[in-house]
Amino acid sequence: MDKNQEISIQAQQKFEFYFLALVFTVLGLSIQTAVFASETQSAIEIIAWVFFLISGLAGLSRMEWIPVSYIHYSKLTEEESIVKEAKADRPLMKSGQLLSKIEVEDLVQRVENRIKERTKIMDNLDIRSKVKYFLHKWMFVVGLVLLVVSRAINLCY
């Protein structure tokens, strides 16, 4: 992995932790500083809290599954390396014994099947992660807008 990619990953990780902390910080501060002046204002404020909570929980769930994705990616890379090595017509050893051509072909078939299965799992994890990130980001934005509206209505009373 090159240095720019490492820096990019580190920046992304820092952003994700910061954003998750921001959501729960804003939720906590909005609850602590809430003043209920009317039913409309109170309802909007509480709905904002629900949006912040959904955002935070989606972000936590996403963060929980990130290591699983990295593990699958690592195993996929390892399996692709095995297939590449086997298809390069180099002698392969297993438990100190040289594998026959039929054994190598069988190994390649099994590993390619695992690659297909793992790719499906990773695609599913990726889709879920994107949905969770969408919820995390946009529930925060909507919650923030609702909080501003709620506090603005509060200023009118």
C-alpha positions in Angstrom: 0.0 0.0 0.0 1.5 3.4 -0.9 1.9 6.3 1.5 -0.9 8.4 0.0 -3.4 5.5 0.4 -2.4 5.1 4.0 -2.8 8.8 4.7 -6.2 8.6 3.0 -7.4 5.7 5.1 -6.1 7.4 8.3 -7.9 10.6 7.4 -11.1 8.7 6.7 -10.9 6.8 10.0 -10.4 10.1 11.9 -13.4 11.6 10.2 -15.6 8.7 11.0 -14.7 8.8 14.7 -15.1 12.6 14.8 -18.4 12.5 13.1 -19.8 9.7 15.3 -18.6 11.6 18.4 -20.2 14.8 17.0 -23.6 13.2 16.6 -23.7 12.0 20.2 -22.2 15.3 21.5 -24.9 17.3 19.8 -27.6 14.9 21.0 -26.4 15.1 24.6 -26.0 18.9 24.5 -29.4 19.4 22.9 -31.1 17.3 25.6 -29.3 19.1 28.4 -30.1 22.6 27.1 -33.7 21.9 26.1 -36.4 24.4 27.1 -39.9 23.4 26.2 -42.0 26.5 25.5 -44.8 25.1 23.4 -46.2 21.7 22.2 -45.0 22.4 18.6 -41.5 23.4 19.7 -41.3 20.4 22.0 -42.4 18.0 19.4 -39.9 19.3 16.9 -37.1 19.1 19.5 -37.9 15.5 20.4 -38.1 14.5 16.8 -34.7 16.1 16.3 -33.4 13.9 19.2 -34.8 10.8 17.5 -33.0 11.7 14.3 -29.8 12.2 16.2 -30.2 8.9 17.9 -30.9 7.0 14.7 -27.9 8.7 13.1 -25.6 7.7 16.0 -26.8 4.1 16.2 -26.4 3.7 12.4 -22.9 5.1 12.7 -22.1 2.8 15.6 -23.4 -0.2 13.7 -21.3 0.8 10.7 -18.2 1.1 12.8 -18.9 -2.3 14.3 -18.8 -4.0 10.9 -15.8 -2.2 9.4 -13.3 -4.7 10.9 -15.4 -7.6 9.5 -15.0 -6.1 6.0 -11.3 -5.7 6.4 -11.0 -9.4 7.5 -13.0 -10.5 4.4 -10.9 -8.3 2.2 -7.7 -9.8 3.6 -8.9 -13.3 3.1 -10.0 -12.5 -0.4 -6.6 -11.2 -1.2 -5.0 -14.3 0.2 -7.3 -16.6 -1.8 -6.7 -14.6 -5.0 -3.0 -15.0 -4.4 -3.4 -18.8 -4.1 -5.2 -19.0 -7.4 -2.7 -16.8 -9.1 0.2 -19.0 -7.8 -1.6 -22.2 -8.8 -2.3 -20.9 -12.3 1.3 -19.9 -12.8 2.2 -23.5 -13.3 4.6 -23.4 -10.3 4.9 -26.5 -8.1 2.6 -26.3 -5.1 3.3 -28.0 -1.8 0.8 -29.0 0.9 2.1 -30.5 4.1 5.5 -31.0 2.6 4.3 -32.9 -0.4 4.2 -31.8 -4.0 0.6 -31.6 -5.3 -0.3 -33.3 -8.5 -1.9 -31.4 -11.4 -5.3 -32.8 -10.6 -4.9 -31.8 -6.9 -3.9 -28.3 -8.0 -6.9 -28.0 -10.3 -9.2 -29.2 -7.5 -7.6 -26.7 -5.1 -8.1 -23.9 -7.7 -11.7 -24.8 -8.1 -12.4 -24.8 -4.4 -10.6 -21.5 -3.8 -12.4 -19.9 -6.8 -15.7 -21.0 -5.2 -14.7 -19.5 -1.9 -13.8 -16.3 -3.7 -17.2 -16.1 -5.3 -18.9 -16.7 -2.0 -16.7 -14.2 -0.2 -17.3 -11.6 -2.9 -21.1 -12.0 -2.4 -20.7 -11.5 1.3 -18.5 -8.5 0.8 -20.9 -7.0 -1.7 -23.7 -7.4 0.9 -21.6 -5.8 3.6 -20.7 -3.0 1.3 -24.4 -2.3 0.5 -25.3 -2.4 4.2 -22.4 -0.1 5.0 -23.5 2.4 2.4 -27.1 2.4 3.8 -25.8 2.9 7.3 -23.6 5.8 6.2 -26.5 7.4 4.3 -28.6 7.2 7.5 -25.8 8.3 9.7 -25.1 11.4 7.6 -28.6 12.5 6.6 -30.3 11.7 9.9 -27.7 14.0 11.5 -28.4 16.8 8.9 -32.2 16.5 9.4 -31.8 16.4 13.2 -29.6 19.5 13.1 -32.1 21.4 10.9 -35.0 20.3 13.2 -33.0 21.4 16.2 -32.3 24.8 14.7 -36.0 25.2 13.9 -37.0 24.1 17.4 -34.6 26.6 19.0 -35.7 29.4 16.6 -39.3 28.7 17.6 -38.3 28.8 21.2 -36.8 32.3 20.7 -40.2 33.5 19.5 -41.9 32.7 22.8 
